[in-house]
Structure formats: C-alpha cells, structure tokens
Amino acid sequence: MAAAEEARSAIYDARGTDARAALEDARYYLERARDIALMRGFTEEVAKLDSELARVQAAFDARFKKKRPTTP
C-alpha cells in the first residue's frame, strides 16, 4: 500500500507521460493489494481499495483529461 501511496503522490507532481506512468504504477499497486485482500477474504479492505482506485483515477482525470466543449 505504501508503494501505491507514493505512486499516487507522483501523479500530482508529474507532467505529461510521467503522469500517465505514475497513474499506471498507482493502479498496479492498488489492484495487486486488492487481489490479495480478495483472496484472503478481507471484504472491507477490498471496498477501501476500490474506493482508492476510483479516487486515484478521478484525481488523474481532473488534472490531466482535456475538457472538450459540448456542442448543442
């Protein structure tokens, strides 16, 4: 989980492709932790990790996804 936290922090400091790499690292570590929790039956931990995955993706999207104008 510490590696995921470090990778998540790197998202805020990164630019361009470095940000994408930081996102991929964070997602990898969180998904790995989630798989282990799932195998061991830690349902509360799985829910927390799912929430953290969504939060990491949302933080990346908010910072780096280009907002496209909507056409009527």
Protein Blocks (a to p, Z undefined) as FASTA:
>chain_A
ZZmmmmmmmmmmpghjlmmmmmmmmmmmmmmmmmmmmmnopaklmmmmmmmmmmmmmmmm
mmmmccddddZZ
